[in-house]
Amino acid sequence: MSLEIQRDELLKKWQLARKLNLSQRTIENFMRRGWIPYVKIGKKSVRFCLADVLATLKARGQVNTVLGGEVRR
């Protein structure tokens, strides 16, 4: 099986935070809670596929909150 991934398809934590207009701390919280998928590289590095993150958040019903829709409290 060949794994072909473009370099720009995998985002760093700060890049994902910027795209979603969230803080890096919020991204870390989402990771800890298992709300978003990520790939761990080595001991400390993680990467995110934006399409997978958005699909997961949409399935959880949180995509409107994250992308500027109504804020749920």
N, C-alpha and C positions, 0 to 999 in steps of 0.2 A: 504494500500500500504506500503510495507516494503522498507525502504531505506538502502541499504547495501553498504557502502563505506569503502574501505580500507583506513587506516590512511595515507598511502604514496601516495594516489591518489590526495589528496588536498595539494597544495603547498602554502607556505607563499610567500609574495612578493619578498623577497630576493632570495628564491629558484627558483622562476620563472625567475627572472632576470638572475640568474646564468645559468640556463638551456638554455635560449635564447641568452645568451651573450650580455645582455643589462644592462643598469643602472636601479636602482630602480626608478629613476626620470622618465625614459622613460616609465616604466610600469605604473606609476601614470598618466602620460600624456595619455597613451592609455586608461586607465580606465576612465579618465575625458571625453575623446572624445567618449566613448562608443565603442571603437574598439575591446575590449576584454571582455569576460564574466567573472564575478567573483561573489563570494558569500560573502555577508557581515555578519559577526558574531559579534553581539553586536554593540557598537558605533564606534569602531575603527578598529577592526580586519577584514581582508579580506582573502579569500582563493581562489585558482585557480585550475581548473582541466586542466592539460596540454593538454590532447586530445582535449578538447573543445576550448582552446585558439588557438592551432595550426589549428584546423578546421576553426575557425573564421578568422584567419589571412590568411589562404589559400583561403577562399571564397572572401576575400577582395583583393586578389592578392598581399599580402605583405609577404607571407611566405619566398620567396627567399631573400628579403631584410633582414629579421630578422635572417634567418638561414645561412647567409654568402654568399648568391648569389650576384647578381649585386646590387649595391647601387643605389637607385633612388634619384635624386636630383631635 
